């Protein structure tokens, strides 16, 4: 494996506790790849991973794509050579698809159809894509008023699922969760009251979508992770979401790799028909009413729990993308069936929701935690991110804000900080890209 080409982790969502980015840094860093990353806060846990060569503190404004490109170009000049660029959130993936042509002189990244990432990442536009392709998906409708919401609820019945149609546009300002389960008319009324308090379009993150609730339960929530590049869809993995936060309607906190050839074939064919290229993370729910797998979400980027899937050849979707984009073959391996992945900061919070509904007991939860094969934050060879994560969670607990996000804003140009050892090497070589003293 040739690891000479550096990699850059690119994110636009101001979420300091994004464990997917940390997993990417560790996956490539342990393989010997020089990894650099964009962070929104100097104390972001992932920014202190031992596997990072350099860090940039930056919070660009989504509404100014030209400024984003200028910032990325400035970062590329610091590296002095082409790098593989990895988007880790929807906003970054959408930006690269729509505005990334000017960056290909400096970076290597997949080239899906420019409009595709926005279409599939949008919760309601995904419904149109599925309908055109005949892919099973729950019934959904955009609602602009309480009357429209009440009408949809009367037709569909409770429970319902409420989603922000374009959650990446909120910049952390929306006061409602990106996904919520509404079990009663009272839940719908309370959501409407919060929604009415958000007066601007920016606060509302576009529009609210109500979706039919597909009956499920343990073992019925599936996810599909894959990389589709020059050699087709390889690797491709399927797994089961055992727990989430919030319970039954949020990010995966405990997942298990299981082989599902039917779902894998269905998802792989969907990526082919869409001509999607890059890393993808899809969520499905098995519907016992008709025996179908209904597509709930399509994330056109890295899934936060991707480290669950590392095959017998040592390859995950990140390493596959790096190899393919640097012109190297991607070895084939067997999926790690039975492997479990736990997000240790959110799983206890999600477990409370399952316990309240009688779906989980204390002993059962303790056994599941003990049997986890890999944790999102804790790693014996990289302890600093785990310690900082604990600090952030403690701060949130004290302020009673368990899911806050810093507001996105236009700030000064990116500030770069290099590992001290690498900075000394650059200075000795008298490189034109050496870090100036005032930029440390």
TORLUMZA-783295 format. One line per 8 residues: their letters; for each residue x, y, z of C-alpha. Coordinates in steps of 0.5 Angstrom, whole numbers, always signed. Example, Ala and Ser with C-alpha at 12.3 -4.5 7.8 and 13.67 -1.06 7.14 Angstrom:
2
as	+25/-9/+16; +27/-2/+14
END
This chain:
440
xxxxxxxx	+0/+0/+0; +3/+7/-2; +1/+12/+3; +5/+18/+0; -1/+22/-2; -4/+25/+4; -11/+26/+6; -15/+31/+9
xxxxxxxx	-22/+31/+13; -27/+36/+11; -33/+38/+15; -38/+44/+15; -43/+42/+20; -40/+45/+27; -41/+38/+31; -35/+37/+36
xxxxxxxx	-37/+30/+38; -37/+27/+31; -34/+20/+32; -34/+19/+25; -29/+24/+23; -24/+21/+29; -25/+14/+26; -23/+16/+19
xxxxxxxx	-17/+19/+22; -15/+13/+26; -16/+8/+20; -12/+12/+15; -7/+14/+20; -6/+7/+23; -4/+5/+16; +1/+10/+15
xxxxxxxx	-3/+16/+11; -1/+23/+13; -8/+26/+15; -10/+33/+16; -17/+35/+18; -21/+41/+19; -24/+43/+26; -29/+48/+29
xxxxxxxx	-26/+48/+35; -19/+48/+38; -21/+43/+44; -25/+38/+39; -23/+31/+41; -21/+29/+34; -17/+35/+33; -12/+32/+39
xxxxxxxx	-11/+25/+36; -4/+22/+35; -5/+20/+28; -6/+28/+26; +0/+31/+22; -4/+38/+22; -10/+41/+24; -14/+47/+21
xxxxxxxx	-19/+51/+26; -25/+54/+21; -32/+55/+21; -34/+57/+14; -41/+60/+12; -45/+55/+8; -48/+61/+4; -41/+63/+1
xxxxxxxx	-38/+57/-3; -33/+61/-6; -30/+63/+0; -30/+55/+2; -26/+54/-4; -21/+59/-3; -20/+56/+4; -19/+49/+2
xxxxxxxx	-14/+52/-4; -10/+55/+2; -10/+49/+6; -8/+45/-1; -2/+50/-2; +0/+49/+6; +1/+41/+4; +5/+43/-3
xxxxxxxx	+2/+37/-6; -5/+33/-8; -9/+30/-3; -15/+26/-2; -21/+30/+0; -26/+26/+5; -33/+30/+6; -35/+27/+13
xxxxxxxx	-42/+31/+13; -48/+32/+8; -46/+39/+7; -39/+38/+5; -41/+32/+0; -46/+37/-3; -41/+43/-4; -36/+38/-7
xxxxxxxx	-41/+35/-12; -44/+42/-14; -37/+47/-13; -31/+42/-13; -29/+42/-20; -25/+48/-18; -21/+44/-13; -19/+38/-17
xxxxxxxx	-12/+41/-19; -11/+40/-11; -15/+35/-9; -18/+28/-11; -25/+26/-9; -31/+22/-12; -35/+25/-18; -42/+23/-17
xxxxxxxx	-47/+27/-22; -47/+34/-19; -54/+35/-17; -55/+28/-14; -52/+29/-7; -57/+34/-5; -63/+30/-8; -61/+24/-4
xxxxxxxx	-59/+28/+3; -66/+32/+2; -71/+28/+6; -77/+30/+2; -73/+30/-5; -71/+23/-3; -78/+21/-3; -78/+23/-11
xxxxxxxx	-72/+19/-12; -75/+13/-9; -81/+14/-13; -78/+15/-20; -74/+8/-19; -79/+4/-15; -75/+4/-9; -80/+2/-3
xxxxxxxx	-80/+8/+2; -85/+11/+7; -90/+16/+5; -88/+23/+7; -91/+30/+6; -88/+37/+7; -92/+41/+12; -92/+48/+12
xxxxxxxx	-98/+50/+17; -101/+46/+23; -107/+45/+19; -103/+41/+14; -99/+37/+19; -106/+35/+23; -109/+33/+16; -103/+28/+15
xxxxxxxx	-104/+25/+22; -111/+24/+21; -110/+20/+14; -104/+16/+17; -105/+16/+24; -100/+16/+30; -94/+15/+31; -91/+19/+26
xxxxxxxx	-84/+21/+24; -82/+28/+24; -76/+30/+20; -72/+37/+18; -72/+36/+10; -65/+39/+9; -62/+39/+16; -55/+41/+14
xxxxxxxx	-58/+48/+13; -59/+49/+20; -52/+50/+22; -54/+48/+29; -59/+53/+30; -66/+49/+29; -69/+48/+36; -72/+41/+34
xxxxxxxx	-69/+35/+33; -67/+33/+25; -71/+26/+27; -77/+25/+32; -82/+20/+33; -89/+23/+35; -93/+18/+38; -99/+22/+40
xxxxxxxx	-103/+28/+38; -100/+32/+44; -93/+31/+41; -95/+34/+34; -98/+40/+38; -92/+41/+42; -87/+40/+36; -92/+45/+32
xxxxxxxx	-91/+50/+38; -83/+50/+38; -83/+50/+30; -87/+57/+30; -82/+60/+35; -77/+59/+30; -79/+65/+25; -73/+65/+20
xxxxxxxx	-72/+60/+15; -65/+59/+17; -68/+57/+24; -73/+53/+21; -67/+49/+17; -72/+49/+11; -78/+45/+12; -81/+40/+16
xxxxxxxx	-83/+33/+13; -88/+28/+16; -87/+21/+15; -91/+15/+16; -88/+10/+21; -86/+4/+19; -87/-2/+25; -80/-5/+27
xxxxxxxx	-77/-7/+33; -70/-10/+35; -67/-13/+29; -71/-9/+23; -67/-3/+23; -61/-4/+18; -56/+0/+15; -51/-1/+9
xxxxxxxx	-44/+2/+8; -41/+2/+1; -35/+5/-3; -37/+5/-11; -31/+7/-15; -28/+5/-21; -28/-2/-19; -36/-2/-18
xxxxxxxx	-39/-2/-11; -33/-5/-7; -33/-6/-1; -40/-7/+1; -43/-8/+8; -50/-9/+12; -51/-9/+19; -56/-8/+24
xxxxxxxx	-58/-2/+29; -59/-5/+35; -60/+1/+39; -60/+9/+37; -60/+16/+41; -66/+18/+41; -69/+11/+42; -71/+8/+35
xxxxxxxx	-70/+15/+32; -63/+17/+32; -56/+16/+30; -53/+9/+31; -50/+7/+38; -50/+0/+38; -49/-4/+31; -47/-11/+29
xxxxxxxx	-45/-13/+23; -49/-18/+20; -50/-21/+12; -56/-20/+9; -55/-21/+1; -62/-19/-1; -61/-12/+2; -54/-12/+0
xxxxxxxx	-56/-13/-8; -62/-8/-7; -57/-3/-5; -52/-4/-9; -57/-4/-15; -59/+3/-13; -52/+6/-13; -51/+3/-20
xxxxxxxx	-58/+6/-22; -56/+13/-19; -49/+13/-22; -47/+15/-15; -40/+15/-14; -36/+15/-7; -38/+13/+0; -45/+12/+2
xxxxxxxx	-49/+10/+8; -56/+8/+7; -61/+6/+13; -67/+1/+12; -73/-2/+16; -76/-8/+14; -83/-8/+13; -87/-14/+16
xxxxxxxx	-93/-12/+12; -90/-13/+5; -84/-16/+6; -80/-10/+4; -74/-6/+6; -76/+1/+6; -71/+6/+5; -71/+11/+10
xxxxxxxx	-64/+15/+9; -59/+16/+4; -53/+19/+7; -48/+21/+1; -42/+21/+5; -38/+17/+11; -43/+14/+16; -41/+15/+23
xxxxxxxx	-41/+8/+25; -36/+6/+19; -31/+3/+23; -36/-3/+25; -34/-6/+18; -27/-8/+17; -26/-14/+13; -21/-20/+13
xxxxxxxx	-17/-16/+8; -16/-10/+13; -20/-6/+9; -26/-1/+11; -30/+4/+6; -25/+9/+8; -19/+5/+6; -22/+3/+0
xxxxxxxx	-23/+10/-2; -16/+12/-1; -13/+6/-5; -18/+7/-11; -17/+15/-11; -10/+14/-11; -10/+9/-17; -9/+3/-13
xxxxxxxx	-12/-4/-13; -17/-5/-7; -17/-12/-4; -23/-17/-3; -24/-20/+4; -30/-23/+8; -35/-18/+12; -33/-19/+20
xxxxxxxx	-40/-22/+21; -42/-21/+29; -37/-15/+30; -40/-10/+34; -39/-2/+35; -41/+2/+41; -41/+9/+41; -40/+10/+49
xxxxxxxx	-42/+17/+50; -49/+17/+47; -51/+9/+48; -53/+10/+56; -57/+16/+54; -61/+12/+48; -61/+6/+53; -65/+10/+58
xxxxxxxx	-71/+11/+52; -71/+4/+51; -71/+2/+59; -77/+7/+59; -81/+3/+54; -79/-4/+57; -75/-6/+51; -68/-6/+55
xxxxxxxx	-66/-8/+62; -60/-6/+66; -56/-13/+66; -58/-14/+58; -55/-7/+57; -49/-8/+61; -48/-15/+57; -48/-11/+50
xxxxxxxx	-43/-6/+52; -38/-11/+55; -39/-15/+48; -37/-9/+44; -31/-10/+39; -30/-3/+38; -31/+3/+41; -32/+10/+38
xxxxxxxx	-28/+14/+42; -24/+10/+47; -17/+7/+44; -11/+5/+48; -6/+8/+42; -10/+14/+42; -13/+16/+49; -13/+24/+48
xxxxxxxx	-20/+24/+44; -23/+20/+49; -21/+24/+55; -24/+31/+51; -30/+27/+49; -31/+26/+57; -30/+33/+58; -35/+36/+53
xxxxxxxx	-40/+31/+55; -39/+33/+63; -40/+40/+60; -46/+39/+57; -49/+35/+63; -48/+41/+67; -51/+46/+63; -57/+41/+61
xxxxxxxx	-56/+42/+54; -54/+35/+51; -54/+36/+44; -52/+43/+43; -48/+46/+37; -44/+52/+36; -47/+57/+31; -44/+57/+24
xxxxxxxx	-41/+64/+22; -36/+67/+18; -30/+68/+21; -23/+69/+20; -19/+65/+15; -17/+58/+17; -11/+58/+22; -7/+52/+21
xxxxxxxx	-3/+48/+27; +2/+43/+25; +5/+38/+29; +12/+40/+32; +16/+35/+29; +13/+36/+22; +14/+43/+23; +22/+42/+25
xxxxxxxx	+23/+38/+19; +20/+43/+14; +24/+48/+17; +30/+44/+16; +28/+43/+9; +27/+50/+7; +20/+48/+4; +17/+54/+1
xxxxxxxx	+11/+51/+5; +14/+52/+12; +9/+54/+17; +11/+61/+19; +12/+63/+26; +5/+67/+27; +1/+62/+24; +2/+57/+29
END
